[in-house]
């Protein structure tokens, strides 16, 4: 026994002398300070902030390893602090960087051929972590001396707390996970400060066996702390380490990161041009509208808000987010979709610019036969098969009439309109022969980004259109009377301030758009399905337009005239007023939609057979029946679709005794 102890002490003395000699030689080389090491630390996940520095979310910006923020040692849970010291370096707070006793034992084992027990202290491990030239894996005796020398030197320059703090932030735990913050978040969804004893034991066991199976980790953790329940440790290890780790990114407010709103530079923080309040409002408005449209087979949408003066992106809701969108990683703002009637302002804009038409010029809204070559004839029709005879350019554009738009395109020529569209930033257009007269009805594929940017150009002097033309387009698109043929004099498109607005619906109801601008802002909204599946009965004013209106009102709060609260409610969100006696307070069921005396307009962009009115009943009761114009429609359900017919109508909700529970009169034009 005495011989063994003498050999142990002798070996320790020799190794210590060698280390000290090496330290004297190595002390001439500069080690980084604690502040330098901490300053070099970079999280693999970057915070995304708005124009004022408010946090929007986070995204992964580095893919070689996974690490998070730097954590102070004082913010690490006492349970993990105790487990780490016990597992990795029991005499950490008493040795000078090298545990001589542990080194001596390791040396004896090596000399006796019984293998080598790990003798690296936390300080020695950290010395290797911050030494970029150090070799990883098993070291030669000379390399080990180099590590010892650096550890001794490190202990003289750093405090014990700085050493262990840097260690827990830089050490590799498993695979790509670097540092305690990322590992605790990835496996336990916790911060380092909230780890309990079982979790701490398992994480410290990872340090010596990063690739071990769950049962092995549990066994090591149990050996490290005999006070723990080994069966419970085993269950926890299999539950946590039997599956891949996951660090969820915070993307509730910002589902997609785009170069279009990122500011240049940024070190660990991605600065954007976005406005956090407006971004949150746009996301909330989109999600709420899609919830309403879900029964009409609409799952996706996007919102883009631009500052007209600077061109900066203020809101970029590329999809409604995880849990709502059918594909929450898709950028709906950049995806190409069929434009529908949103291209009509540019057709008329080209004609106005050339002086071929004026706002008061008359166009014939009557059946037309347009030759398109090789004996073929194009027959543009309004989808409602109604023709209004002579209409002004202002009425034709405001009411989105199809036949006059085709006539305007023929006057200008497809080539000129395509040239204007390209000047406005539409980049994926084909040649004129590809589209023909259908270009007037929006047969081209465009993105919400291109459309919104083009509408913004209409509000600016750098547009390829002159000031007179831009002014005429704004007056046409902002005047409610120009929309009366299609949308009625009062609609969701009417705002308490002047705003140019245009809706559009693509062929077969796959896409619905609403684009509009004021002098200060441009807002673009799209709703539909990323899969390309058709929507059910979604018109220009029931799909994207409510979101557009909500965002525009928020942008121009200070521009809205002061009106009494009751008048404002009647004007913007009319309350239902039931004719006759008021409903008794005990009544739970009612007709929630349509609203009292509501004006419903047939959309000229949608085939009549596809246009149906959703009749929504709040809390339908068993035995209740729906009637329309005195004829039984069927049992009351939460949603019933009724084919639209022009005229005045009345919906009645009746109970088992055929007594009227509720009624709503409305008009279809």
C-alpha positions as CSV (number, residue, x, y, z in Angstrom):
1,X,0.0,0.0,0.0
2,X,2.8,2.4,0.9
3,X,4.7,1.5,-2.3
4,X,1.5,2.4,-4.3
5,X,1.1,5.7,-2.5
6,X,4.8,6.5,-3.0
7,X,4.5,5.7,-6.7
8,X,1.4,7.8,-6.9
9,X,3.0,10.8,-5.3
10,X,6.2,10.4,-7.3
11,X,4.3,10.3,-10.6
12,X,2.3,13.3,-9.6
13,X,5.4,15.2,-8.7
14,X,7.0,14.4,-12.0
15,X,4.0,15.4,-14.0
16,X,3.5,18.6,-12.0
17,X,7.1,19.6,-12.5
18,X,6.8,19.0,-16.2
19,X,3.5,21.0,-16.3
20,X,5.0,23.9,-14.4
21,X,8.0,24.0,-16.7
22,X,5.7,23.9,-19.7
23,X,3.6,26.6,-18.1
24,X,6.7,28.9,-17.7
25,X,7.4,28.4,-21.4
26,X,3.7,28.8,-22.4
27,X,3.1,31.9,-20.3
28,X,4.8,34.0,-23.0
29,X,1.8,33.3,-25.2
30,X,-1.3,35.3,-24.8
31,X,-4.6,33.6,-23.7
32,X,-7.9,35.3,-24.5
33,X,-9.7,37.1,-21.7
34,X,-13.0,36.0,-20.4
35,X,-14.6,39.0,-22.0
36,X,-13.1,38.1,-25.4
37,X,-14.4,34.5,-25.2
38,X,-17.8,35.6,-24.1
39,X,-17.9,38.3,-26.8
40,X,-17.1,35.8,-29.5
41,X,-20.0,33.6,-28.6
42,X,-22.7,33.5,-31.2
43,X,-26.1,31.9,-31.0
44,X,-27.2,29.7,-33.9
45,X,-30.6,31.2,-33.5
46,X,-31.0,34.9,-34.2
47,X,-33.5,37.2,-32.7
48,X,-35.6,39.1,-35.3
49,X,-36.6,42.6,-34.2
50,X,-38.7,45.3,-35.8
51,X,-37.7,48.8,-36.8
52,X,-37.8,49.9,-33.2
53,X,-35.9,46.9,-31.7
54,X,-39.0,45.1,-30.5
55,X,-38.7,41.3,-30.7
56,X,-40.7,39.7,-33.4
57,X,-39.4,36.1,-33.1
58,X,-36.3,34.0,-33.8
59,X,-34.8,32.0,-36.6
60,X,-31.9,29.7,-37.1
61,X,-29.1,31.5,-38.8
62,X,-26.2,29.0,-38.4
63,X,-26.3,25.3,-39.3
64,X,-22.9,23.9,-38.3
65,X,-23.9,23.7,-34.6
66,X,-26.8,24.6,-32.4
67,X,-26.2,27.0,-29.5
68,X,-28.3,29.7,-27.8
69,X,-27.7,32.7,-25.7
70,X,-24.8,32.9,-23.2
71,X,-26.0,32.0,-19.7
72,X,-24.3,33.3,-16.5
73,X,-23.2,30.7,-14.0
74,X,-25.4,32.4,-11.3
75,X,-28.4,31.8,-13.5
76,X,-27.8,28.0,-13.7
77,X,-29.9,25.9,-11.4
78,X,-28.2,24.8,-8.1
79,X,-29.1,21.2,-9.0
80,X,-27.1,21.3,-12.3
81,X,-24.2,23.2,-10.6
82,X,-23.9,20.5,-8.0
83,X,-24.2,17.7,-10.6
84,X,-21.6,19.1,-12.9
85,X,-18.9,19.6,-10.3
86,X,-19.6,16.2,-8.8
87,X,-19.4,14.5,-12.2
88,X,-16.6,16.4,-13.9
89,X,-14.3,17.9,-11.3
90,X,-14.9,17.2,-7.6
91,X,-11.9,19.4,-6.5
92,X,-12.6,22.2,-9.0
93,X,-12.8,24.9,-6.3
94,X,-9.5,23.8,-4.6
95,X,-7.1,22.8,-7.3
96,X,-5.0,25.4,-9.4
97,X,-6.3,24.2,-12.7
98,X,-4.8,20.7,-12.6
99,X,-5.9,18.0,-10.2
100,X,-2.5,16.5,-9.2
101,X,-4.1,13.5,-7.4
102,X,-6.2,12.6,-10.4
103,X,-3.3,13.0,-12.8
104,X,-1.2,10.7,-10.6
105,X,-3.8,8.0,-10.5
106,X,-4.2,8.3,-14.3
107,X,-0.4,8.0,-14.7
108,X,-0.2,4.9,-12.6
109,X,-3.0,3.3,-14.6
110,X,-1.2,4.1,-17.8
111,X,2.2,2.8,-16.5
112,X,0.5,-0.4,-15.3
113,X,-1.2,-1.0,-18.6
114,X,-4.7,-0.9,-17.0
115,X,-6.0,1.8,-19.4
116,X,-6.3,5.5,-18.6
117,X,-8.9,7.1,-16.4
118,X,-9.9,10.6,-17.4
119,X,-8.1,13.2,-15.3
120,X,-9.0,16.4,-17.2
121,X,-10.4,19.2,-15.0
122,X,-13.0,21.6,-16.1
123,X,-10.3,24.2,-16.5
124,X,-8.2,21.8,-18.7
125,X,-11.3,21.0,-20.8
126,X,-12.0,24.7,-21.2
127,X,-8.4,25.4,-22.1
128,X,-8.8,23.0,-25.1
129,X,-12.2,24.5,-26.0
130,X,-10.7,28.0,-26.4
131,X,-7.5,26.8,-28.0
132,X,-8.3,26.8,-31.7
133,X,-5.1,24.9,-32.5
134,X,-5.7,22.1,-30.0
135,X,-6.3,18.7,-31.5
136,X,-9.5,16.9,-30.6
137,X,-9.7,13.3,-29.4
138,X,-7.0,11.3,-27.5
139,X,-3.8,13.4,-27.0
140,X,-0.1,12.5,-26.9
141,X,1.8,13.1,-23.7
142,X,3.2,16.3,-25.2
143,X,-0.2,17.6,-26.2
144,X,-1.4,16.8,-22.7
145,X,1.3,18.8,-21.2
146,X,0.4,21.7,-23.4
147,X,-3.2,21.4,-22.2
148,X,-2.0,21.4,-18.6
149,X,0.1,24.5,-19.1
150,X,-2.8,26.4,-20.6
151,X,-5.0,25.4,-17.7
152,X,-2.5,26.6,-15.1
153,X,-2.1,29.9,-17.0
154,X,-5.9,30.2,-17.4
155,X,-6.5,29.8,-13.6
156,X,-4.1,32.7,-13.0
157,X,-6.0,35.0,-15.4
158,X,-9.7,34.0,-14.8
159,X,-11.8,33.5,-11.7
160,X,-13.3,30.1,-10.9
161,X,-16.8,31.4,-11.7
162,X,-15.7,32.7,-15.1
163,X,-14.1,29.3,-15.9
164,X,-17.1,27.2,-15.1
165,X,-19.5,29.7,-16.8
166,X,-17.5,29.6,-20.0
167,X,-17.4,25.8,-19.8
168,X,-21.2,25.3,-19.6
169,X,-21.7,27.7,-22.6
170,X,-19.0,26.2,-24.9
171,X,-19.0,22.4,-24.1
172,X,-20.5,20.0,-26.5
173,X,-23.3,17.9,-25.0
174,X,-24.6,15.7,-27.9
175,X,-24.4,15.9,-31.6
176,X,-24.7,19.5,-32.8
177,X,-25.9,20.8,-29.4
178,X,-23.3,23.2,-27.9
179,X,-23.8,24.7,-24.4
180,X,-26.3,24.2,-21.6
181,X,-29.0,26.6,-22.8
182,X,-29.4,24.8,-26.2
183,X,-29.3,21.4,-24.6
184,X,-31.7,22.2,-21.8
185,X,-34.1,23.8,-24.3
186,X,-33.8,21.0,-26.9
187,X,-34.5,18.1,-24.6
188,X,-36.4,19.5,-21.6
189,X,-37.9,22.7,-23.1
190,X,-36.4,24.5,-20.1
191,X,-34.0,27.3,-19.3
192,X,-30.8,26.3,-17.5
193,X,-32.2,27.9,-14.3
194,X,-35.1,25.6,-14.0
195,X,-33.5,22.2,-14.3
196,X,-34.2,19.8,-11.5
197,X,-32.0,17.1,-10.0
198,X,-33.0,14.2,-12.4
199,X,-32.6,16.4,-15.5
200,X,-29.3,17.7,-14.3
201,X,-27.9,14.2,-13.7
202,X,-28.9,13.1,-17.2
203,X,-27.4,16.1,-18.8
204,X,-24.1,15.8,-17.0
205,X,-24.0,12.1,-17.9
206,X,-24.1,13.2,-21.6
207,X,-20.8,15.0,-21.2
208,X,-18.8,11.7,-20.9
209,X,-21.1,9.6,-23.1
210,X,-22.7,11.9,-25.7
211,X,-23.8,9.1,-28.0
212,X,-25.0,6.7,-25.2
213,X,-28.4,5.0,-25.4
214,X,-31.0,6.1,-22.9
215,X,-30.5,3.1,-20.6
216,X,-26.8,3.7,-20.4
217,X,-27.3,7.4,-19.7
218,X,-29.8,6.5,-16.9
219,X,-27.3,4.1,-15.4
220,X,-24.5,6.7,-15.4
221,X,-26.8,9.4,-14.0
222,X,-27.9,7.0,-11.2
223,X,-24.3,6.2,-10.3
224,X,-23.5,10.0,-10.1
225,X,-26.2,10.6,-7.6
226,X,-27.3,7.7,-5.5
227,X,-30.1,9.8,-3.9
228,X,-32.1,9.7,-7.1
229,X,-34.8,7.1,-8.0
230,X,-33.1,5.0,-10.7
231,X,-36.4,3.7,-12.1
232,X,-37.7,7.2,-12.5
233,X,-34.4,8.3,-14.2
234,X,-34.7,5.4,-16.6
235,X,-38.2,6.4,-17.6
236,X,-37.2,10.0,-18.1
237,X,-34.1,9.1,-20.1
238,X,-36.1,6.9,-22.5
239,X,-38.8,9.5,-22.9
240,X,-36.4,12.4,-23.6
241,X,-33.4,10.8,-25.3
242,X,-35.4,8.2,-27.3
243,X,-36.4,10.9,-29.8
244,X,-34.6,13.8,-31.6
245,X,-34.2,17.0,-29.7
246,X,-36.3,20.1,-30.8
247,X,-35.8,23.8,-30.2
248,X,-38.9,25.4,-31.5
249,X,-38.4,28.7,-33.2
250,X,-40.6,31.6,-32.2
251,X,-42.5,32.4,-35.4
252,X,-46.0,33.2,-34.3
253,X,-45.9,36.8,-35.5
254,X,-43.5,36.2,-38.4
255,X,-43.9,32.9,-40.1
256,X,-41.4,33.5,-42.9
257,X,-38.1,35.5,-42.9
258,X,-37.5,37.3,-46.1
259,X,-34.7,39.3,-47.5
260,X,-37.2,41.9,-48.6
261,X,-37.6,43.3,-45.1
262,X,-34.2,42.6,-43.5
263,X,-31.8,45.5,-42.9
264,X,-28.2,45.1,-43.9
265,X,-25.7,44.0,-41.3
266,X,-26.7,42.8,-37.8
267,X,-24.7,40.7,-35.4
268,X,-26.7,38.0,-33.8
269,X,-29.8,40.1,-34.2
270,X,-31.7,40.4,-37.5
271,X,-33.0,44.0,-37.8
272,X,-36.0,44.5,-40.0
273,X,-38.1,47.4,-41.4
274,X,-41.3,45.8,-40.0
275,X,-43.6,47.4,-37.5
276,X,-44.3,44.9,-34.7
277,X,-47.8,46.3,-33.9
278,X,-48.8,46.3,-37.6
279,X,-47.3,42.9,-38.2
280,X,-49.3,41.4,-35.3
281,X,-52.5,43.1,-36.5
282,X,-52.1,41.8,-40.0
283,X,-51.5,38.3,-38.8
284,X,-54.5,38.4,-36.4
285,X,-56.8,39.9,-39.1
286,X,-55.7,37.2,-41.6
287,X,-56.2,34.4,-39.1
288,X,-59.6,35.7,-38.0
289,X,-60.8,36.0,-41.6
290,X,-59.6,32.5,-42.5
291,X,-61.4,31.2,-39.5
292,X,-64.6,32.7,-41.0
293,X,-63.8,31.4,-44.5
294,X,-62.8,27.9,-43.4
295,X,-66.3,26.5,-44.1
296,X,-65.9,27.8,-47.6
297,X,-62.7,25.8,-48.2
298,X,-60.2,28.6,-47.7
299,X,-57.1,27.7,-45.7
300,X,-54.3,30.1,-46.7
301,X,-53.7,33.8,-47.2
302,X,-51.0,36.5,-47.1
303,X,-50.8,40.2,-46.3
304,X,-48.2,42.8,-47.4
305,X,-48.0,46.4,-46.3
306,X,-45.6,48.9,-47.9
307,X,-44.6,52.5,-46.9
308,X,-45.2,54.4,-50.2
309,X,-42.5,57.0,-49.5
310,X,-39.6,54.7,-48.6
311,X,-40.7,51.4,-50.1
312,X,-40.0,49.7,-46.8
313,X,-42.0,46.6,-45.8
314,X,-44.1,47.4,-42.7
315,X,-45.9,44.0,-42.5
316,X,-45.1,40.7,-44.1
317,X,-47.6,38.0,-43.2
318,X,-46.5,35.4,-45.8
319,X,-49.0,32.8,-44.4
320,X,-51.3,32.6,-41.4
321,X,-48.8,30.6,-39.4
322,X,-48.4,27.2,-38.0
323,X,-51.6,25.6,-36.8
324,X,-53.7,27.7,-39.2
325,X,-52.0,27.5,-42.7
326,X,-52.0,24.3,-44.7
327,X,-48.2,24.9,-45.3
328,X,-46.8,27.3,-42.8
329,X,-43.3,27.4,-44.4
330,X,-44.6,28.6,-47.8
331,X,-44.1,32.3,-48.7
332,X,-47.5,33.3,-50.0
333,X,-46.3,36.8,-50.9
334,X,-43.8,35.5,-53.4
335,X,-45.8,32.6,-54.8
336,X,-47.2,33.2,-58.3
337,X,-50.9,33.0,-58.7
338,X,-53.4,34.1,-61.4
339,X,-54.1,37.8,-61.1
340,X,-57.8,38.0,-62.0
341,X,-59.2,41.5,-62.2
342,X,-56.3,43.1,-60.3
343,X,-54.6,43.8,-63.7
344,X,-57.5,45.9,-65.0
345,X,-56.2,49.2,-63.6
346,X,-53.0,48.8,-65.7
347,X,-55.0,48.1,-68.9
348,X,-57.0,51.3,-68.4
349,X,-53.9,53.1,-67.2
350,X,-52.2,52.4,-70.5
351,X,-55.2,53.7,-72.4
352,X,-55.5,56.8,-70.3
353,X,-51.8,57.5,-70.6
354,X,-51.9,57.3,-74.4
355,X,-55.0,59.5,-74.5
356,X,-57.0,56.8,-76.2
357,X,-59.6,56.9,-73.4
358,X,-60.6,59.3,-70.7
359,X,-62.5,58.6,-67.4
360,X,-65.7,59.8,-69.0
361,X,-65.3,57.9,-72.2
362,X,-68.1,55.4,-73.0
363,X,-67.4,51.8,-73.6
364,X,-70.0,49.3,-74.8
365,X,-70.8,46.6,-72.2
366,X,-72.5,44.2,-74.7
367,X,-71.6,40.8,-76.1
368,X,-68.5,40.9,-78.2
369,X,-66.8,38.5,-80.6
370,X,-63.0,39.0,-80.8
371,X,-61.0,37.2,-83.5
372,X,-57.8,35.7,-82.1
373,X,-56.4,34.1,-85.3
374,X,-56.6,30.8,-87.1
375,X,-60.4,31.1,-87.3
376,X,-60.9,31.2,-83.6
377,X,-63.1,33.8,-81.9
378,X,-62.9,34.9,-78.2
379,X,-66.3,35.6,-76.6
380,X,-65.8,37.7,-73.5
381,X,-68.7,37.7,-71.2
382,X,-69.6,39.1,-67.8
383,X,-69.9,36.1,-65.5
384,X,-73.5,37.1,-64.5
385,X,-74.4,37.2,-68.2
386,X,-75.8,40.7,-67.7
387,X,-74.8,43.6,-70.0
388,X,-75.3,47.2,-69.1
389,X,-74.9,48.9,-72.4
390,X,-72.8,52.1,-72.6
391,X,-70.8,52.7,-69.4
392,X,-68.1,55.2,-68.6
393,X,-64.5,54.1,-68.2
394,X,-64.8,55.0,-64.5
395,X,-67.8,52.7,-64.1
396,X,-66.3,49.9,-66.1
397,X,-63.1,49.8,-64.0
398,X,-64.8,50.5,-60.7
399,X,-67.4,47.8,-61.2
400,X,-64.8,45.4,-62.7
401,X,-66.8,44.8,-65.9
402,X,-65.2,42.2,-68.2
403,X,-66.3,43.1,-71.7
404,X,-65.3,46.8,-71.5
405,X,-61.9,45.7,-70.2
406,X,-61.4,43.5,-73.2
407,X,-62.5,46.4,-75.5
408,X,-60.0,48.7,-73.7
409,X,-57.2,46.2,-74.2
410,X,-57.9,45.9,-77.9
411,X,-57.7,49.7,-78.2
412,X,-54.3,49.8,-76.5
413,X,-52.8,46.4,-77.6
414,X,-51.4,43.6,-75.6
415,X,-47.9,44.6,-76.4
416,X,-48.2,48.0,-74.8
417,X,-49.9,46.7,-71.7
418,X,-47.3,44.0,-71.2
419,X,-44.6,46.6,-71.6
420,X,-46.2,48.7,-68.9
421,X,-46.5,45.7,-66.6
422,X,-42.8,44.9,-67.1
423,X,-41.9,48.5,-66.3
424,X,-43.9,48.1,-63.1
425,X,-41.9,45.1,-62.0
426,X,-43.8,42.0,-63.2
427,X,-40.9,39.8,-64.1
428,X,-42.4,36.4,-65.3
429,X,-44.7,37.5,-68.0
430,X,-44.9,35.7,-71.4
431,X,-45.3,37.3,-74.8
432,X,-48.5,38.8,-76.1
433,X,-49.4,35.8,-78.2
434,X,-49.6,33.7,-75.1
435,X,-52.3,35.7,-73.4
436,X,-54.3,37.4,-76.2
437,X,-57.5,39.2,-75.0
438,X,-57.6,37.2,-71.8
439,X,-54.8,39.4,-70.5
440,X,-57.5,42.0,-69.7
441,X,-59.2,39.6,-67.3
442,X,-55.9,38.8,-65.5
443,X,-54.8,35.5,-67.0
444,X,-51.2,36.2,-66.2
445,X,-49.5,34.6,-63.1
446,X,-48.2,37.2,-60.7
447,X,-47.2,37.3,-57.0
448,X,-48.6,39.4,-54.2
449,X,-45.2,41.1,-53.9
450,X,-45.3,42.2,-57.6
451,X,-48.9,43.3,-57.4
452,X,-48.5,45.4,-54.2
453,X,-45.3,47.0,-55.5
454,X,-47.1,47.9,-58.8
455,X,-50.0,49.5,-56.9
456,X,-47.5,51.4,-54.8
457,X,-45.9,52.8,-57.9
458,X,-49.4,54.2,-58.9
459,X,-49.1,56.4,-55.8
460,X,-45.6,57.7,-56.6
461,X,-44.0,60.0,-59.1
462,X,-41.5,57.4,-60.3
463,X,-44.2,55.3,-61.9
464,X,-44.0,54.8,-65.7
465,X,-47.4,56.6,-65.8
466,X,-47.7,60.4,-65.7
467,X,-49.2,62.4,-62.8
468,X,-52.5,63.0,-64.7
469,X,-53.1,59.3,-65.4
470,X,-52.2,58.3,-61.8
471,X,-54.5,60.9,-60.5
472,X,-57.4,59.7,-62.7
473,X,-56.8,56.1,-61.6
474,X,-56.9,57.1,-58.0
475,X,-60.2,59.0,-58.4
476,X,-61.8,56.1,-60.3
477,X,-60.7,53.4,-57.8
478,X,-61.5,55.4,-54.7
479,X,-65.1,56.6,-55.7
480,X,-67.8,54.3,-54.3
481,X,-70.3,55.4,-57.0
482,X,-68.1,53.8,-59.6
483,X,-68.5,50.4,-57.9
484,X,-72.3,50.5,-57.7
485,X,-73.0,48.2,-60.7
486,X,-71.2,45.3,-59.0
487,X,-70.7,46.0,-55.3
488,X,-73.5,48.6,-54.6
489,X,-73.0,52.1,-53.2
490,X,-72.1,50.8,-49.8
491,X,-69.7,47.9,-49.3
492,X,-66.7,46.8,-47.2
493,X,-64.5,48.6,-49.7
494,X,-65.8,52.0,-48.6
495,X,-63.5,53.7,-46.0
496,X,-64.0,57.0,-44.1
497,X,-61.1,58.4,-46.1
498,X,-60.1,58.2,-49.8
499,X,-58.4,55.0,-50.8
500,X,-58.0,53.4,-54.2
501,X,-59.0,49.7,-54.1
502,X,-59.4,46.8,-56.6
503,X,-60.5,43.3,-56.0
504,X,-59.9,40.2,-58.2
505,X,-60.8,36.6,-58.4
506,X,-59.0,34.1,-60.6
507,X,-60.5,31.5,-62.8
508,X,-62.4,28.7,-61.0
509,X,-62.2,30.7,-57.8
510,X,-58.6,29.6,-56.9
511,X,-57.4,33.0,-55.8
512,X,-59.0,36.1,-54.3
513,X,-57.2,39.4,-54.1
514,X,-57.7,42.9,-52.7
515,X,-55.1,45.6,-53.5
516,X,-55.4,49.3,-52.5
517,X,-53.4,52.4,-51.6
518,X,-53.6,55.8,-50.2
519,X,-50.9,58.6,-50.5
520,X,-49.0,57.0,-47.6
521,X,-49.5,53.2,-47.7
522,X,-50.2,50.3,-50.0
523,X,-51.8,47.1,-48.8
524,X,-52.1,43.8,-50.6
525,X,-54.1,40.8,-49.5
526,X,-54.5,37.3,-51.0
527,X,-56.6,34.4,-49.8
528,X,-56.9,31.0,-51.3
529,X,-55.2,27.6,-51.0
530,X,-51.6,26.9,-51.5
531,X,-52.6,23.6,-53.0
532,X,-54.5,25.4,-55.8
533,X,-57.8,23.9,-54.7
534,X,-60.8,26.1,-55.5
535,X,-62.7,28.1,-52.9
536,X,-66.5,27.9,-52.4
537,X,-68.5,31.0,-52.9
538,X,-65.9,33.6,-52.0
539,X,-66.4,36.9,-53.7
540,X,-64.2,40.0,-54.1
541,X,-65.7,41.6,-51.0
542,X,-66.1,38.6,-48.8
543,X,-62.6,37.0,-49.1
544,X,-59.6,39.3,-49.0
545,X,-61.3,42.7,-48.7
546,X,-62.3,42.5,-45.0
547,X,-58.6,42.0,-44.1
548,X,-57.6,44.9,-46.4
549,X,-60.2,47.1,-44.8
550,X,-59.0,46.2,-41.2
551,X,-55.4,46.9,-42.0
552,X,-56.2,50.2,-43.8
553,X,-58.3,51.5,-40.9
554,X,-55.5,50.7,-38.5
555,X,-52.9,52.5,-40.7
556,X,-55.1,55.6,-40.9
557,X,-56.6,55.9,-37.4
558,X,-55.7,59.6,-37.2
559,X,-57.2,60.2,-40.7
560,X,-60.6,58.9,-39.7
561,X,-63.3,61.6,-38.9
562,X,-64.6,61.7,-35.4
563,X,-68.2,60.3,-35.3
564,X,-70.4,59.2,-32.5
565,X,-69.9,55.6,-31.4
566,X,-73.4,54.6,-32.4
567,X,-73.1,56.1,-35.8
568,X,-69.7,54.5,-36.3
569,X,-71.1,51.1,-35.4
570,X,-73.9,51.5,-37.9
571,X,-71.6,52.7,-40.6
572,X,-68.8,50.2,-40.4
573,X,-70.1,47.2,-38.5
574,X,-73.9,47.4,-38.7
575,X,-75.8,45.8,-35.8
576,X,-78.6,43.5,-36.7
577,X,-82.0,45.1,-36.0
578,X,-84.9,42.6,-36.1
579,X,-88.2,43.8,-37.2
580,X,-91.1,43.5,-34.8
581,X,-90.7,42.7,-31.1
582,X,-87.2,42.3,-29.7
583,X,-86.0,38.7,-29.1
584,X,-86.5,37.5,-25.6
585,X,-83.4,37.3,-23.5
586,X,-83.7,33.6,-23.0
587,X,-83.4,33.0,-26.8
588,X,-80.0,31.5,-27.7
589,X,-80.4,30.9,-31.4
590,X,-80.4,33.6,-34.1
591,X,-79.5,34.3,-37.7
592,X,-75.9,35.5,-37.5
593,X,-75.5,36.1,-41.3
594,X,-76.6,37.8,-43.5
595,X,-77.1,41.0,-41.6
596,X,-80.3,43.1,-41.4
597,X,-81.1,44.8,-44.8
598,X,-77.7,43.7,-46.2
599,X,-77.0,44.4,-49.8
600,X,-75.4,41.4,-51.5
601,X,-73.9,41.9,-55.0
602,X,-73.2,39.2,-57.6
603,X,-69.5,39.2,-58.4
604,X,-68.9,39.6,-62.2
605,X,-65.6,37.6,-61.8
606,X,-67.4,34.5,-60.6
607,X,-69.7,32.2,-62.6
608,X,-73.3,32.6,-61.2
609,X,-73.6,28.9,-60.5
610,X,-70.8,29.1,-58.0
611,X,-72.1,32.1,-56.1
612,X,-74.0,31.1,-53.0
613,X,-75.0,33.0,-49.9
614,X,-73.8,31.4,-46.6
615,X,-76.6,31.5,-44.1
616,X,-75.1,31.2,-40.6
617,X,-77.2,30.2,-37.6
618,X,-75.9,30.9,-34.1
619,X,-76.5,27.9,-31.8
620,X,-79.1,26.1,-34.0
621,X,-81.7,24.2,-32.0
622,X,-83.2,20.8,-32.8
623,X,-86.6,21.2,-34.6
624,X,-85.8,24.7,-35.9
625,X,-86.4,25.2,-39.6
626,X,-85.2,27.8,-42.2
627,X,-87.5,29.5,-44.7
628,X,-86.6,31.9,-47.5
629,X,-89.4,34.0,-49.0
630,X,-91.9,31.8,-47.2
631,X,-90.6,28.5,-48.7
632,X,-89.0,25.9,-46.5
633,X,-85.2,25.7,-47.1
634,X,-84.5,22.9,-44.6
635,X,-83.5,22.2,-41.1
636,X,-81.5,24.9,-39.3
637,X,-77.8,24.2,-39.3
638,X,-74.7,26.2,-38.5
639,X,-74.1,26.9,-42.2
640,X,-76.4,26.6,-45.2
641,X,-75.5,27.7,-48.7
642,X,-78.3,29.3,-50.7
643,X,-77.9,29.9,-54.5
644,X,-77.9,33.7,-55.0
645,X,-80.9,35.2,-56.9
646,X,-81.5,38.8,-57.7
647,X,-84.2,40.6,-55.8
648,X,-85.5,41.2,-52.3
649,X,-85.5,38.3,-49.9
650,X,-86.4,37.4,-46.4
651,X,-84.9,34.6,-44.3
652,X,-86.9,33.2,-41.4
653,X,-85.9,31.0,-38.6
654,X,-88.9,29.1,-37.1
655,X,-89.3,26.7,-34.1
656,X,-91.2,23.4,-33.8
657,X,-94.5,25.2,-33.5
658,X,-93.7,27.1,-36.7
659,X,-93.4,30.3,-34.7
660,X,-90.9,32.9,-35.9
661,X,-87.7,33.0,-33.9
662,X,-85.8,35.4,-36.0
663,X,-85.9,37.0,-39.5
664,X,-83.6,38.9,-41.8
665,X,-84.5,40.9,-44.9
666,X,-81.7,41.4,-47.5
667,X,-81.3,42.4,-51.2
668,X,-79.3,40.7,-54.0
669,X,-78.2,42.8,-56.9
